[in-house]
Amino acid sequence: MKLNYAIGSDQGLVRGNNEDSAYAGPHLLILADGMGGHAAGEVASQLMVEHVSQLDIDPGNDDMRSMLATAADEANRSIARRIKKSPETDGMGTTLTTLLFNGTEFGLCHVGDSRGYRMRDGNLERITTDDTYVQSLVDRGELDPEDVSTHPQRSMILKAYNGRVVEPTLKTLDARPGDRIMLCSDGLSDPVTDSTIETTLSSEGTPEGAVKQLIGLALRSGGPDNVTVIVADVVADDYADTPLPTEPLIAGAPNTGQELDPRPDTSSTRAAAVIAGSRAAKQAQQARQAAASLDDDTPTDPKIPEVPDPDDMDDLDDLGDLSNANGGKGAKTKGAAATAGAASAHGDGDDDDEDADDEYDAADEPATKKAKKKKKTPKKQTRKSRRGWIVGLVFIIIVAVLVTCFFFVDKYMKDRYFITVNANDKIVINQGMSSDILGGLWNTPYQEACLNANDNLTTIQVGAIESCHRFGLNDLKETARGSISSLPGGDYSEVLQQLHRLAAEALPACVIRKSETPTPAPPTPPTSSEAPRSNNTPGEEPPTSTEPVPTPTTSQQVVDDGNLNTPGVTCREVN
């Protein structure tokens, strides 16, 4: 047996870079989801692919699980060396889901929350188990599987290749011709349900089409993360439908800089844009606050005690002690680095107090005036800081409410479909809500239907260049045309069933009648050489001939069309 494979990756609609790395070859499939953000998650995933991809040869009878574990461990050691050489990358790591194929079975190595699926006999099964906190809750019976996708800690993984020792999951899987293998990052499995994945893998005929369709589904669902997909079909040795790929394919971080596909215009993508904008605004606000704290030498913590009025004190030395205390509190607000710097410069807190006393003693104006200034300045700046925090908090709350609303709507719509008729009177499947509120903002055309002369119904992507007859309103019987507007929405399988029921109400295909003029048979010559004579008595009827009358013959049989020659009335046109 052999593999017919395809691969694809997209950075998503929220992420600024792609940390996924993927590889597909005649004997090996690899998917690595990098983590660590600015700590170079894409570096970790690429190191993993570089080491494991060396196994892309026929393993024969060798232990595939041991080969995969060894290669992954070598990649993990390489990650550790990179972290030691560049400490700023500490925290980077990667997941790994990889399959090695020997022609009869697969060897599997898995760590993290990337997933592997197998489609066999029309049923989808997961061949990996997530190394995540929520999955551990499911395994212990503390969490329902249906609640995993909404759990606040669903992204917390328990295992990853991050330079430290990790125990992978290793096993062997049998293979049959007709099996379809799919590996994906959580950028697909989080926003898209398993049922939708199963429907897509079943309906898309080629690995390339399935990869493109699955990535498109993830983007239409908001594209919150990098999404990478590998689809491989197990085919027999004598497979001859299409040429099989022989060269390895790579995707993700190794192809950084590639042109992105057009972004889909859906409600989920618009919500993703809001999230990205909110995140950028929050980062900018944090940067401004950090800059302001560095430029401001006075403490802004409202909990810092105020400097007492000197009139209420018996000794000005007490004023100096309190001022030193305030200075120490303010130093903490600038972070650990500032605290460490102060400790290294002065050695201990007593030296800081002495420096503060010297600062006050060096001033030329009276102590009472200095004390009053120190009393008023923190209060004024504290009020300004408090107002700024309140405004920022209100803004963040408003953005959070809007984003939450978008996600609730997206949660409802991402698996909702309905049948409608477009401006060209063609029947299409739309994704989203069937309401016309806001001019169709909450729905978008998803698929068109093709109906051939043999009443076979297929679906294609909207706008696809296909030489098929688009199933339209005029193809239906008059009694069925008005029922489309009343069809309820539902999930994809329900809407597909509705479409098949509509196809059953289609008019028969038109027939072109080809009439032929009958060719008369030649007359039978008389048997006697004498001319026939009439022996009839006047007034009598001529005798009836008993000879058979020749039947006209035709060169072609006349087609009984049943009057199937009026398109849109008695029949439907087909290409």
KEVO-662478 format. One record per residue (C-alpha): residue number from 0; x, y, z. Coordinates in Angstrom, 1 decimal. Layout:
BEGIN
{NUM, {X, Y, Z}}
...
// end
This chain:
BEGIN
{0, {0.0, 0.0, 0.0}}
{1, {1.0, 3.6, -0.6}}
{2, {0.1, 7.1, 0.6}}
{3, {-1.7, 9.9, -1.4}}
{4, {-1.0, 13.0, 0.8}}
{5, {-1.6, 16.7, 0.9}}
{6, {-0.6, 19.5, 3.4}}
{7, {-1.6, 23.0, 4.2}}
{8, {-1.1, 25.7, 6.9}}
{9, {-2.4, 29.2, 7.7}}
{10, {-1.3, 31.6, 10.5}}
{11, {-5.0, 32.3, 11.3}}
{12, {-6.7, 35.6, 11.8}}
{13, {-5.4, 36.5, 15.3}}
{14, {-1.8, 35.3, 15.5}}
{15, {0.9, 37.5, 14.1}}
{16, {3.2, 34.6, 13.0}}
{17, {3.0, 30.9, 12.3}}
{18, {4.6, 28.6, 14.9}}
{19, {3.3, 25.4, 13.3}}
{20, {5.6, 23.2, 11.2}}
{21, {4.5, 20.2, 9.1}}
{22, {6.0, 17.6, 6.8}}
{23, {4.4, 14.9, 4.5}}
{24, {6.3, 12.3, 2.5}}
{25, {5.8, 8.9, 1.0}}
{26, {6.5, 7.1, 4.4}}
{27, {6.2, 9.9, 7.0}}
{28, {3.7, 12.4, 8.3}}
{29, {4.8, 15.0, 10.9}}
{30, {2.9, 17.8, 12.6}}
{31, {4.5, 20.0, 15.3}}
{32, {2.7, 22.9, 17.0}}
{33, {5.3, 25.3, 18.4}}
{34, {4.6, 27.3, 21.6}}
{35, {6.4, 30.1, 23.4}}
{36, {5.4, 33.1, 21.4}}
{37, {8.3, 35.5, 21.3}}
{38, {10.3, 32.8, 22.9}}
{39, {10.6, 31.2, 19.5}}
{40, {8.0, 28.5, 19.3}}
{41, {8.5, 28.3, 15.5}}
{42, {12.2, 27.5, 16.2}}
{43, {11.2, 24.5, 18.3}}
{44, {8.7, 23.1, 15.8}}
{45, {11.2, 23.4, 13.0}}
{46, {14.0, 21.7, 14.9}}
{47, {11.5, 18.8, 15.6}}
{48, {10.6, 18.5, 11.9}}
{49, {14.3, 18.7, 10.8}}
{50, {15.3, 15.7, 13.0}}
{51, {12.2, 13.5, 12.6}}
{52, {11.9, 14.0, 8.8}}
{53, {15.2, 12.0, 8.3}}
{54, {13.1, 8.9, 8.9}}
{55, {11.2, 9.3, 5.6}}
{56, {12.3, 6.0, 4.1}}
{57, {10.8, 2.5, 4.1}}
{58, {11.4, 1.2, 7.6}}
{59, {10.8, -2.4, 6.5}}
{60, {10.5, -4.6, 9.6}}
{61, {12.3, -2.3, 11.9}}
{62, {10.6, -1.1, 15.1}}
{63, {8.9, 2.1, 14.0}}
{64, {7.9, 3.2, 17.5}}
{65, {11.5, 3.0, 18.7}}
{66, {12.7, 4.9, 15.6}}
{67, {10.2, 7.7, 16.1}}
{68, {11.0, 8.0, 19.9}}
{69, {14.7, 8.2, 19.2}}
{70, {14.4, 10.8, 16.5}}
{71, {12.0, 12.9, 18.7}}
{72, {14.4, 12.7, 21.7}}
{73, {17.3, 13.9, 19.5}}
{74, {15.2, 16.9, 18.4}}
{75, {14.4, 17.5, 22.1}}
{76, {18.1, 17.6, 22.9}}
{77, {18.7, 20.0, 20.1}}
{78, {16.0, 22.3, 21.6}}
{79, {17.8, 22.1, 25.0}}
{80, {21.1, 23.1, 23.4}}
{81, {19.4, 26.0, 21.6}}
{82, {17.9, 27.3, 24.9}}
{83, {21.3, 27.0, 26.6}}
{84, {22.9, 29.0, 23.8}}
{85, {20.2, 31.6, 23.6}}
{86, {18.6, 32.0, 27.1}}
{87, {16.0, 34.4, 25.8}}
{88, {14.3, 31.4, 24.1}}
{89, {13.8, 29.7, 27.4}}
{90, {10.1, 28.6, 27.4}}
{91, {9.9, 27.5, 23.8}}
{92, {8.6, 24.1, 23.0}}
{93, {6.5, 22.1, 20.6}}
{94, {4.0, 19.3, 20.4}}
{95, {4.5, 16.3, 18.1}}
{96, {2.1, 14.0, 16.3}}
{97, {3.9, 11.8, 13.7}}
{98, {3.2, 8.6, 11.8}}
{99, {5.7, 6.3, 10.1}}
{100, {4.4, 4.0, 7.3}}
{101, {5.9, 0.7, 6.2}}
{102, {3.3, -0.2, 3.7}}
{103, {1.1, -2.3, 6.0}}
{104, {0.8, -0.4, 9.3}}
{105, {1.6, 2.9, 11.0}}
{106, {4.0, 3.7, 13.9}}
{107, {2.6, 6.6, 16.0}}
{108, {4.5, 9.0, 18.3}}
{109, {2.4, 11.7, 20.1}}
{110, {3.1, 14.4, 22.7}}
{111, {0.8, 17.5, 23.3}}
{112, {-2.6, 18.5, 22.0}}
{113, {-2.1, 18.2, 18.3}}
{114, {-4.5, 15.5, 17.0}}
{115, {-4.6, 12.5, 14.7}}
{116, {-7.8, 11.1, 13.2}}
{117, {-8.6, 8.1, 11.0}}
{118, {-11.6, 7.8, 8.7}}
{119, {-12.5, 4.2, 8.1}}
{120, {-15.8, 2.9, 6.5}}
{121, {-17.4, 6.3, 6.8}}
{122, {-16.7, 6.6, 10.6}}
{123, {-14.2, 9.1, 12.2}}
{124, {-12.1, 7.9, 15.1}}
{125, {-9.4, 9.8, 17.0}}
{126, {-6.1, 8.0, 17.2}}
{127, {-4.5, 10.3, 19.7}}
{128, {-5.3, 11.5, 23.2}}
{129, {-4.7, 15.1, 24.2}}
{130, {-2.0, 15.6, 26.8}}
{131, {-4.0, 18.4, 28.4}}
{132, {-5.3, 19.3, 31.8}}
{133, {-9.0, 19.1, 30.7}}
{134, {-8.4, 15.7, 29.1}}
{135, {-7.1, 14.5, 32.5}}
{136, {-10.3, 15.7, 34.1}}
{137, {-12.3, 13.8, 31.5}}
{138, {-10.3, 10.6, 32.1}}
{139, {-11.0, 10.9, 35.8}}
{140, {-14.7, 11.4, 35.2}}
{141, {-14.6, 15.0, 36.6}}
{142, {-15.6, 16.7, 33.3}}
{143, {-17.9, 15.8, 30.5}}
{144, {-16.3, 15.6, 27.0}}
{145, {-18.9, 18.0, 25.7}}
{146, {-17.6, 20.7, 28.1}}
{147, {-14.0, 20.5, 27.0}}
{148, {-14.3, 23.1, 24.2}}
{149, {-15.6, 25.7, 26.6}}
{150, {-13.4, 25.0, 29.6}}
{151, {-11.2, 28.1, 30.5}}
{152, {-8.1, 25.9, 30.8}}
{153, {-8.6, 23.8, 27.7}}
{154, {-5.3, 25.1, 26.2}}
{155, {-3.2, 24.0, 29.2}}
{156, {-1.0, 21.1, 28.0}}
{157, {0.8, 18.7, 30.4}}
{158, {3.4, 17.4, 27.9}}
{159, {5.6, 19.1, 25.3}}
{160, {9.1, 18.8, 23.9}}
{161, {10.8, 21.8, 25.6}}
{162, {14.3, 20.6, 26.2}}
{163, {13.3, 18.5, 29.3}}
{164, {12.8, 14.8, 29.4}}
{165, {9.3, 13.7, 28.3}}
{166, {7.6, 10.4, 27.8}}
{167, {5.7, 10.1, 24.5}}
{168, {2.8, 8.0, 23.6}}
{169, {3.9, 5.2, 21.3}}
{170, {1.7, 2.7, 19.5}}
{171, {1.1, 0.8, 16.2}}
{172, {-2.0, 1.1, 13.9}}
{173, {-3.1, -1.2, 11.2}}
{174, {-3.8, 0.2, 7.7}}
{175, {-6.3, -0.7, 5.0}}
{176, {-6.9, 0.6, 1.5}}
{177, {-9.5, 3.4, 1.7}}
{178, {-8.4, 4.6, 5.1}}
{179, {-8.0, 8.4, 5.4}}
{180, {-5.5, 9.8, 7.9}}
{181, {-5.7, 13.4, 9.2}}
{182, {-3.3, 15.2, 11.5}}
{183, {-4.1, 18.8, 12.7}}
{184, {-3.0, 21.4, 15.2}}
{185, {-5.5, 22.7, 17.8}}
{186, {-6.1, 25.6, 15.5}}
{187, {-8.6, 23.3, 13.7}}
{188, {-9.8, 21.0, 16.4}}
{189, {-10.7, 23.8, 18.9}}
{190, {-13.0, 25.9, 16.7}}
{191, {-14.4, 23.1, 14.4}}
{192, {-16.4, 20.2, 15.8}}
{193, {-15.5, 16.5, 15.2}}
{194, {-18.9, 16.1, 13.4}}
{195, {-18.0, 18.8, 10.9}}
{196, {-14.6, 17.4, 10.4}}
{197, {-16.1, 14.0, 9.7}}
{198, {-18.6, 15.4, 7.2}}
{199, {-15.8, 17.3, 5.4}}
{200, {-13.4, 14.3, 5.2}}
{201, {-16.3, 12.1, 3.9}}
{202, {-17.5, 14.6, 1.2}}
{203, {-14.2, 15.8, -0.2}}
{204, {-12.8, 13.4, -2.7}}
{205, {-9.1, 14.4, -2.8}}
{206, {-6.6, 15.1, 0.0}}
{207, {-5.9, 18.5, -1.5}}
{208, {-9.6, 19.4, -1.4}}
{209, {-10.1, 18.2, 2.2}}
{210, {-7.1, 20.2, 3.4}}
{211, {-8.3, 23.4, 1.7}}
{212, {-11.9, 22.9, 3.0}}
{213, {-10.8, 22.2, 6.6}}
{214, {-8.5, 25.2, 6.8}}
{215, {-11.4, 27.3, 5.4}}
{216, {-13.7, 26.1, 8.1}}
{217, {-11.2, 27.1, 10.8}}
{218, {-10.9, 30.6, 9.3}}
{219, {-14.6, 31.0, 9.0}}
{220, {-14.9, 30.1, 12.7}}
{221, {-12.6, 33.0, 13.7}}
{222, {-9.2, 31.5, 13.1}}
{223, {-8.0, 32.1, 16.7}}
{224, {-4.8, 30.1, 16.3}}
{225, {-2.4, 28.8, 13.6}}
{226, {-4.1, 26.0, 11.7}}
{227, {-2.2, 23.2, 10.0}}
{228, {-3.7, 20.1, 8.4}}
{229, {-2.3, 16.9, 6.8}}
{230, {-4.5, 14.5, 5.0}}
{231, {-3.3, 11.2, 3.6}}
{232, {-5.2, 8.4, 1.9}}
{233, {-4.1, 4.8, 2.1}}
{234, {-4.3, 3.3, -1.5}}
{235, {-3.6, 0.0, -3.0}}
{236, {-0.3, -0.7, -4.9}}
{237, {-2.2, -0.8, -8.2}}
{238, {-3.9, 2.6, -7.6}}
{239, {-4.0, 4.4, -10.9}}
{240, {-6.7, 7.1, -10.5}}
{241, {-4.2, 10.0, -10.2}}
{242, {-0.4, 10.1, -10.0}}
{243, {0.8, 9.8, -6.4}}
{244, {3.1, 12.4, -4.9}}
{245, {6.7, 11.2, -4.6}}
{246, {8.4, 14.4, -3.1}}
{247, {8.0, 15.6, 0.5}}
{248, {5.8, 18.6, 1.2}}
{249, {6.4, 21.1, 4.0}}
{250, {4.1, 23.8, 5.4}}
{251, {3.9, 26.3, 8.3}}
{252, {6.9, 28.1, 9.8}}
{253, {9.4, 26.8, 7.2}}
{254, {7.3, 28.7, 4.6}}
{255, {7.2, 32.0, 6.5}}
{256, {6.6, 34.9, 4.1}}
{257, {4.3, 33.0, 1.8}}
{258, {1.3, 35.0, 0.5}}
{259, {-1.8, 34.4, 2.6}}
{260, {-5.1, 33.2, 1.1}}
{261, {-7.9, 35.7, 1.0}}
{262, {-9.4, 36.1, 4.4}}
{263, {-13.1, 35.0, 4.6}}
{264, {-15.7, 37.7, 5.4}}
{265, {-17.8, 36.1, 8.1}}
{266, {-19.1, 37.2, 11.5}}
{267, {-16.4, 35.1, 13.2}}
{268, {-13.6, 36.7, 11.2}}
{269, {-14.9, 40.1, 12.1}}
{270, {-15.0, 39.1, 15.8}}
{271, {-11.4, 37.9, 15.4}}
{272, {-10.4, 41.3, 14.0}}
{273, {-12.0, 42.9, 17.1}}
{274, {-9.9, 40.6, 19.4}}
{275, {-6.7, 41.4, 17.5}}
{276, {-7.4, 45.1, 17.8}}
{277, {-8.2, 44.8, 21.5}}
{278, {-5.0, 43.0, 22.1}}
{279, {-3.0, 45.6, 20.3}}
{280, {-4.7, 48.4, 22.2}}
{281, {-4.1, 46.6, 25.5}}
{282, {-0.4, 46.1, 24.7}}
{283, {-0.1, 49.8, 23.7}}
{284, {-1.7, 50.9, 26.9}}
{285, {0.6, 48.7, 29.0}}
{286, {3.6, 50.2, 27.1}}
{287, {2.4, 53.7, 27.9}}
{288, {1.9, 52.9, 31.6}}
{289, {5.3, 51.3, 31.8}}
{290, {6.9, 54.4, 30.2}}
{291, {4.9, 56.7, 32.6}}
{292, {6.1, 54.7, 35.6}}
{293, {9.7, 55.0, 34.6}}
{294, {9.4, 58.8, 34.0}}
{295, {7.5, 59.4, 37.3}}
{296, {9.7, 59.4, 40.4}}
{297, {6.8, 59.8, 42.8}}
{298, {4.8, 56.8, 44.1}}
{299, {1.3, 56.4, 42.6}}
{300, {0.1, 53.5, 44.8}}
{301, {-3.0, 54.8, 46.7}}
{302, {-2.1, 52.6, 49.6}}
{303, {1.2, 54.4, 50.2}}
{304, {0.9, 56.4, 53.4}}
{305, {0.8, 60.2, 53.0}}
{306, {3.5, 62.4, 54.5}}
{307, {2.2, 63.8, 57.8}}
{308, {2.1, 67.6, 58.3}}
{309, {5.1, 68.8, 60.2}}
{310, {2.9, 70.8, 62.6}}
{311, {1.6, 67.5, 64.0}}
{312, {5.2, 66.2, 64.6}}
{313, {7.5, 66.9, 67.5}}
{314, {10.6, 66.1, 65.6}}
{315, {11.4, 66.6, 61.8}}
{316, {13.5, 63.4, 61.9}}
{317, {10.3, 61.4, 62.0}}
{318, {9.3, 63.1, 58.7}}
{319, {12.5, 61.9, 57.2}}
{320, {11.8, 58.3, 58.3}}
{321, {8.3, 58.3, 56.8}}
{322, {9.6, 59.8, 53.5}}
{323, {12.2, 57.1, 53.3}}
{324, {9.4, 54.5, 53.8}}
{325, {7.5, 56.0, 50.9}}
{326, {10.5, 55.9, 48.7}}
{327, {11.0, 52.3, 49.3}}
{328, {7.4, 51.5, 48.4}}
{329, {7.7, 53.4, 45.2}}
{330, {10.8, 51.6, 44.2}}
{331, {8.9, 48.3, 44.3}}
{332, {6.3, 49.5, 41.8}}
{333, {9.0, 49.7, 39.2}}
{334, {9.6, 46.0, 39.2}}
{335, {12.1, 43.5, 40.4}}
{336, {14.8, 44.8, 38.2}}
{337, {14.7, 48.1, 39.9}}
{338, {14.7, 46.5, 43.3}}
{339, {17.7, 44.4, 42.4}}
{340, {19.5, 47.4, 41.1}}
{341, {18.9, 49.4, 44.3}}
{342, {20.1, 46.5, 46.4}}
{343, {23.3, 46.1, 44.4}}
{344, {24.0, 49.8, 44.6}}
{345, {23.4, 50.4, 48.3}}
{346, {23.7, 47.0, 49.9}}
{347, {20.7, 47.2, 52.3}}
{348, {17.7, 49.3, 53.3}}
{349, {19.6, 51.3, 56.0}}
{350, {21.9, 52.8, 53.3}}
{351, {18.7, 53.8, 51.3}}
{352, {17.4, 55.6, 54.4}}
{353, {20.6, 57.5, 54.8}}
{354, {20.6, 58.6, 51.2}}
{355, {17.1, 59.9, 51.5}}
{356, {18.0, 61.8, 54.7}}
{357, {20.9, 63.4, 52.9}}
{358, {18.6, 64.5, 50.0}}
{359, {16.2, 66.3, 52.4}}
{360, {19.2, 67.9, 54.4}}
{361, {20.8, 69.3, 51.2}}
{362, {17.7, 71.4, 50.3}}
{363, {17.9, 75.2, 50.8}}
{364, {14.2, 75.9, 51.8}}
{365, {12.7, 75.4, 55.2}}
{366, {11.7, 71.9, 56.2}}
{367, {8.1, 72.8, 56.7}}
{368, {7.7, 74.0, 53.1}}
{369, {9.4, 70.8, 51.8}}
{370, {7.0, 68.7, 53.8}}
{371, {3.9, 70.5, 52.5}}
{372, {5.0, 70.0, 48.9}}
{373, {5.7, 66.3, 49.5}}
{374, {2.2, 66.0, 51.0}}
{375, {0.3, 67.6, 48.1}}
{376, {2.1, 66.1, 45.1}}
{377, {1.4, 62.4, 45.7}}
{378, {-2.3, 63.1, 46.3}}
{379, {-2.8, 65.0, 43.0}}
{380, {-0.9, 62.4, 41.0}}
{381, {-2.8, 59.6, 42.7}}
{382, {-6.2, 61.1, 41.7}}
{383, {-5.0, 61.4, 38.0}}
{384, {-3.7, 57.8, 38.0}}
{385, {-7.0, 56.6, 39.5}}
{386, {-9.0, 58.3, 36.8}}
{387, {-6.8, 56.9, 34.1}}
{388, {-7.2, 53.4, 35.5}}
{389, {-11.0, 53.8, 35.7}}
{390, {-11.2, 54.9, 32.1}}
{391, {-9.0, 52.1, 31.0}}
{392, {-11.0, 49.5, 33.0}}
{393, {-14.3, 50.7, 31.5}}
{394, {-12.8, 50.5, 28.0}}
{395, {-11.5, 47.0, 28.6}}
{396, {-14.9, 45.9, 30.0}}
{397, {-16.8, 47.3, 26.9}}
{398, {-14.4, 45.5, 24.6}}
{399, {-14.7, 42.3, 26.6}}
{400, {-18.5, 42.4, 26.4}}
{401, {-18.5, 43.0, 22.6}}
{402, {-16.0, 40.2, 22.1}}
{403, {-18.1, 37.9, 24.3}}
{404, {-21.2, 38.7, 22.3}}
{405, {-19.5, 38.0, 19.0}}
{406, {-18.2, 34.6, 20.3}}
{407, {-21.7, 33.6, 21.6}}
{408, {-23.1, 34.4, 18.2}}
{409, {-20.3, 32.5, 16.5}}
{410, {-20.8, 29.6, 18.8}}
{411, {-24.4, 29.4, 17.6}}
{412, {-23.7, 30.0, 13.9}}
{413, {-20.6, 28.1, 13.1}}
{414, {-22.5, 24.8, 12.6}}
{415, {-25.7, 26.4, 11.3}}
{416, {-26.7, 26.1, 7.7}}
{417, {-29.8, 26.7, 5.6}}
{418, {-31.0, 26.4, 2.0}}
{419, {-31.9, 29.5, 0.0}}
{420, {-32.1, 30.7, -3.6}}
{421, {-29.6, 33.3, -5.0}}
{422, {-30.1, 36.1, -7.4}}
{423, {-29.7, 33.7, -10.4}}
{424, {-32.5, 31.4, -9.0}}
{425, {-29.9, 28.8, -8.2}}
{426, {-30.3, 26.7, -5.0}}
{427, {-27.4, 27.3, -2.5}}
{428, {-26.4, 26.3, 1.0}}
{429, {-25.7, 29.3, 3.2}}
{430, {-23.8, 29.2, 6.5}}
{431, {-25.0, 31.2, 9.5}}
{432, {-28.4, 32.6, 10.4}}
{433, {-31.2, 32.7, 7.9}}
{434, {-32.4, 36.1, 9.0}}
{435, {-32.0, 39.1, 6.7}}
{436, {-31.1, 41.4, 9.6}}
{437, {-28.4, 43.9, 8.7}}
{438, {-28.6, 42.8, 5.0}}
{439, {-27.4, 39.2, 5.5}}
{440, {-24.5, 40.1, 7.8}}
{441, {-24.8, 36.9, 9.8}}
{442, {-24.7, 34.5, 6.8}}
{443, {-22.6, 33.7, 3.8}}
{444, {-22.9, 31.4, 0.7}}
{445, {-21.3, 28.1, 1.4}}
{446, {-22.0, 25.5, -1.3}}
{447, {-23.9, 25.1, -4.6}}
{448, {-25.6, 22.0, -5.8}}
{449, {-25.2, 20.1, -9.1}}
{450, {-27.9, 17.8, -10.5}}
{451, {-27.2, 15.8, -13.6}}
{452, {-29.5, 14.0, -16.0}}
{453, {-29.4, 10.8, -13.9}}
{454, {-30.7, 12.7, -10.9}}
{455, {-27.3, 12.4, -9.1}}
{456, {-26.8, 15.3, -6.7}}
{457, {-23.4, 16.7, -5.7}}
{458, {-22.2, 19.8, -3.8}}
{459, {-19.4, 22.2, -4.8}}
{460, {-17.9, 25.3, -3.4}}
{461, {-19.5, 28.6, -4.3}}
{462, {-17.8, 30.1, -7.3}}
{463, {-16.0, 26.9, -8.2}}
{464, {-15.3, 26.3, -11.9}}
{465, {-17.2, 23.1, -12.5}}
{466, {-18.9, 21.9, -15.7}}
{467, {-22.1, 20.8, -14.1}}
{468, {-25.7, 21.9, -14.2}}
{469, {-26.4, 24.1, -11.2}}
{470, {-29.6, 22.9, -9.4}}
{471, {-32.0, 25.8, -9.7}}
{472, {-35.6, 26.9, -8.9}}
{473, {-36.8, 26.1, -12.5}}
{474, {-35.7, 22.5, -12.1}}
{475, {-38.3, 21.9, -9.4}}
{476, {-41.9, 21.0, -9.8}}
{477, {-44.2, 24.0, -9.4}}
{478, {-45.6, 22.6, -6.1}}
{479, {-42.1, 22.3, -4.6}}
{480, {-40.8, 25.8, -5.5}}
{481, {-42.5, 27.6, -2.7}}
{482, {-41.3, 25.2, 0.0}}
{483, {-37.7, 26.4, 0.0}}
{484, {-38.4, 29.6, 2.0}}
{485, {-40.0, 27.5, 4.8}}
{486, {-37.2, 25.0, 5.2}}
{487, {-35.7, 25.3, 8.7}}
{488, {-32.0, 25.7, 9.3}}
{489, {-29.9, 23.0, 11.0}}
{490, {-26.5, 21.4, 11.0}}
{491, {-24.8, 20.5, 7.7}}
{492, {-26.1, 16.9, 7.6}}
{493, {-29.7, 18.0, 8.2}}
{494, {-29.5, 20.6, 5.4}}
{495, {-27.9, 18.1, 3.1}}
{496, {-30.9, 15.8, 3.6}}
{497, {-33.2, 18.6, 2.8}}
{498, {-31.3, 19.2, -0.4}}
{499, {-31.7, 15.6, -1.4}}
{500, {-35.4, 15.7, -0.7}}
{501, {-35.7, 18.7, -3.0}}
{502, {-33.8, 16.8, -5.7}}
{503, {-36.4, 14.1, -5.5}}
{504, {-39.0, 16.7, -6.4}}
{505, {-37.1, 17.8, -9.5}}
{506, {-38.7, 17.7, -13.0}}
{507, {-37.5, 14.9, -15.3}}
{508, {-34.8, 15.7, -17.7}}
{509, {-35.9, 17.2, -21.1}}
{510, {-36.0, 14.8, -24.1}}
{511, {-35.4, 16.0, -27.7}}
{512, {-37.9, 14.2, -30.1}}
{513, {-36.4, 12.9, -33.3}}
{514, {-39.3, 12.0, -35.7}}
{515, {-38.8, 9.9, -38.8}}
{516, {-41.0, 9.6, -41.9}}
{517, {-42.1, 6.0, -42.5}}
{518, {-40.8, 4.3, -45.6}}
{519, {-43.6, 2.4, -47.3}}
{520, {-43.0, -1.2, -48.4}}
{521, {-43.0, -1.9, -52.2}}
{522, {-46.3, -3.3, -53.7}}
{523, {-46.6, -7.0, -54.2}}
{524, {-46.7, -7.9, -58.0}}
{525, {-49.5, -10.0, -59.4}}
{526, {-49.0, -13.7, -59.6}}
{527, {-50.6, -14.1, -63.1}}
{528, {-49.3, -12.7, -66.4}}
{529, {-52.8, -11.7, -67.4}}
{530, {-54.3, -8.4, -66.2}}
{531, {-56.8, -8.8, -63.5}}
{532, {-60.4, -8.7, -64.6}}
{533, {-63.5, -7.7, -62.6}}
{534, {-66.1, -10.4, -62.3}}
{535, {-68.3, -8.2, -60.1}}
{536, {-71.9, -7.9, -60.9}}
{537, {-73.2, -4.4, -61.1}}
{538, {-74.5, -3.3, -57.7}}
{539, {-72.5, -5.8, -55.7}}
{540, {-69.6, -5.0, -53.3}}
{541, {-66.2, -5.9, -54.5}}
{542, {-64.7, -8.9, -52.7}}
{543, {-62.5, -8.3, -49.8}}
{544, {-58.8, -9.2, -50.3}}
{545, {-57.4, -11.7, -47.9}}
{546, {-53.7, -10.8, -48.7}}
{547, {-51.8, -9.1, -45.8}}
{548, {-51.3, -5.4, -45.9}}
{549, {-47.7, -4.4, -45.7}}
{550, {-46.7, -2.5, -42.5}}
{551, {-44.6, 0.6, -42.8}}
{552, {-41.1, 0.3, -41.4}}
{553, {-38.7, 3.0, -40.1}}
{554, {-34.9, 3.2, -40.0}}
{555, {-35.0, 4.3, -36.2}}
{556, {-37.4, 3.7, -33.4}}
{557, {-39.4, 6.7, -32.5}}
{558, {-38.7, 8.0, -29.0}}
{559, {-41.8, 8.4, -26.9}}
{560, {-40.8, 11.6, -25.1}}
{561, {-44.0, 11.9, -23.0}}
{562, {-44.1, 15.6, -23.9}}
{563, {-40.8, 16.2, -22.0}}
{564, {-39.9, 19.2, -24.2}}
{565, {-40.9, 22.3, -22.3}}
{566, {-38.1, 23.4, -19.9}}
{567, {-39.2, 24.7, -16.5}}
{568, {-42.8, 23.4, -17.1}}
{569, {-42.7, 19.7, -18.0}}
{570, {-39.0, 19.1, -17.8}}
{571, {-35.6, 20.5, -16.7}}
{572, {-32.6, 21.3, -18.8}}
{573, {-29.3, 19.6, -18.1}}
{574, {-25.8, 20.2, -19.4}}
// end
